Amino acid sequence: MAESIDTRFAPSVQVVRAGGPVRSGSESVRDGSRLSVGRCLELFDAQLGSRHLDLVARELRARGAGFYTIGSSGHEGNAAVAAALRPTDPALLHYRSGAFFLERARQVGGSNPLRDVLLGIVASSEEPISGGRHKVFGRYDLAVIPQTSTVASHLPRAMGVAFATERAGKLGVASAWPRDSVTVCSFGDASANHSTAVGAINTAVFAAYQELPIPLLFVCEDNGIGISVTTPKGWIASNFSHRAGLEYFAADGCDLAAAFDAAAAAVSWVRAHRRPAFLHLRTVRLMGHAGSDLESAYRTPAAIADDEARDPLLGTARLLVEAGRLSPGEVVERYEAKRSEVRALAAEVAARPRLDSAAAIMAPLKLVAVESISSRAGSDGPLTVAQAINGALAEVLVEYPQALLFGEDVARKGGVYGVTRGLMKKAGPARVFDTVLDEQSILGLALGAGISGLLPIPEIQYLAYLHNAADQIRGEAATLAFFSNGQYRNPMVVRVAGYGYQKGFGGHFHNDNAVAALRDIPGIVVASPSRPDDAAAMLRTCVAAAHSRGAVCVFLEPIALYHVRDLHEEGDGLWLAQDDGAHVPIGSARTYGSGTDLTIVTFANGLFMSLRVAARLRRSGLDARVVDLRWLVPLPVEDLLREARATGRVLVVDETRRSGGVSEGVVTALLDAGFDGRIARVTSEDSFIPLGDAADNVLLSEETIEAAAVRLIR
């Protein structure tokens, strides 16, 4: 079915009349504007291309050849933002940024951007950024970082990119972007209300308030509606125009000259002042939210007609006709010529190959082994877990000048548990620093730093605090390589203090044993050390994997074991260990003992409890070996299977919850590999953890482990 904005374009243009003397290409397209006639023509071409991509996307979808119809129609004024920026300025774009993308591609050259976008619409494996995995605006040579359509999730990363651009220069480390870059991120008015947007804007302003450079331009393309929910009129201006520390610029995004002037002023201000600004472009949304959206079900015909009358393509056509540069007939000729060009490309790309196997789809997620890491000096004496991590972090900060360590309370205080104590003094406040109390912004800072050439090691103070920000790992960190076909990566090692059994300071938010939200994220590494020597060695491995392979690693640190010294009895010092400077290969387990009666498989606090239980079993004549998984993602399946077959009996000791816990994955891995011995598991309850001694009623205990072991053996 023909779209009304398409059928009414030519008739609407035909009534426009020239407004005066013919203006040359170098003259302003309109008195008082900085936009020249020549630049206006270039931007009009980007606008036309974007519009016809939207139209042909719907045609492709109608015949089953295309798969994405969220378009940019009504937002084509964002071409002016691209024109105001340099092509080396990093851009994280809204999903209605078709004209921006086409204009930036025109500036840089290279492959045909119309064809590139169409390859994405038909999900072809030849699409240059995601390889057919998703339709995203992105291209490495354009400094356009691909984003999914998760609401506002890219804003924390954009804040991190802006921060890292300046911080890299201060540290003398090579950045992915020029030192005087401006980072731009665009989003819709509805997304401006999301916590990720609010947090990112707040953090940028907070940093600028402390006179930290944050050259970041927020671009809100305000079309007044989020799918079917209307944004209250004037809300964006009311919310952001008077925000202290956030310079505000506004324009009619349907008026290309006005949009260009406002964008140029905003970009110049950010580039000069190195502080955040907010560009508010009032736009319209044409043809509904997406191809499947029946807009007439929730909008009146009058409201739809009013938006169509503000069509930015008509606005630009009017500018060029009134400037005497094009006649109405020439405008229509360009419009139809662009239609023919896009349709011809669409016909060609519809037959291009698509991803045809799980291996091809998952290739960017493959965890590549890290090369052998040379031994380090290690420690002079036995250490606790906390001391081992502290020493390893100090070593990392020396070895990797691009490494940053940050989070809540990590700098001056040295962490709630003293794990990072003294590191700010050693490495300096530019590399070890405290952040706002906002986990989304902490992870966004890491995401931006990693993609900019730094090596971020953010800390999440407690595992329970990670869950409100998990999408920054799931929807941003883990997907970047997937949606860029490995061209972009965001190396990071996220340290998280977690698990239960903490005494004297408890309750759910400080004793959280839920890790399921991490274990089902494709492509990340989840490390879970128990012993001091493993903690140091595994941290080195994670940092090396992030640095050399761009890996996203989550490093779970057991709070209850941070300062433990003894294992079986007071004063035995058997939980202390010396850091020998080694590393631990990703996905490798560690076995204690060679018992032939039972294999106990465990991790974190479970190792401490299981070793104690194994000692009691030996005194009863039962000999068990204990396997520390060490890595929860990927699980050490080969080591696990070997140790299971050595005894034929496996007890999985899992301090996480019975439903969704680690033991489910361990048992399944054994069965999938054909293990036919006896298997049992003991876990904590499907409960949050209460305060005080009541926690013992829901957390796994040594008594439960021992009883289960005896039953399985006998």
Secondary structure, 3 states (H helix, E strand, C coil): CCCHHHHCHHHHHHCCCCCCCCCCCCCECCCCCCCEHHHHHHHHHHHHHHHHHHHHHHHHHHCCCCCCCCCCCCCHHHHHHHHHCCCCCCEECCCCCHHHHHHHHHHHCCCCHHHHHHHHHCCECCCCCCCCCCCCCCEHHHCEECCCCCCCCCHHHHHHHHHHHHHHHHHCCCCCCCCCCCEEEEEECCHHHCHHHHHHHHHHHHHHHCCCCCCEEEEEEECCEECCEECCCCHHHHHHCCCCCCEEEEEECCCHHHHHHHHHHHHHHHHHHCCCEEEEEECCCCCCCCCCCCHHHCCCHHHHHHHHHCCHHHHHHHHHHHCCCCCHHHHHHHHHHHHHHHHHHHHHHCCCCECCCHHHHHHHHCCCCCCCCCCCCCCCCCECHHHHHHHHHHHHHHHCCCEEEEECCCCCCCCCCCCCCCHHHHHCCCCEEECCCCHHHHHHHHHHHHHCCCEEEEEECCHHHHHHHCHHHHHHHHHHHHHCCCCCCCCEEEEEEEECCCCCCCCHHHCECCCHHHHCCCCCEEECCCCHHHHHHHHHHHHHHHHHHCCEEEEEEEHHHCCCCCCCCCCCCCCCECCCCCCCCCCCCEEECCCCCEEEEECCHHHHHHHHHHHHHHHCCCCEEEEECCEEECCCHHHHHHHHHHHCEEEEEEEEECCCCHHHHHHHHHHHCCCCCEEEEEEECCCCCCCHHHHHHCCCCHHHHHHHHHHHHC
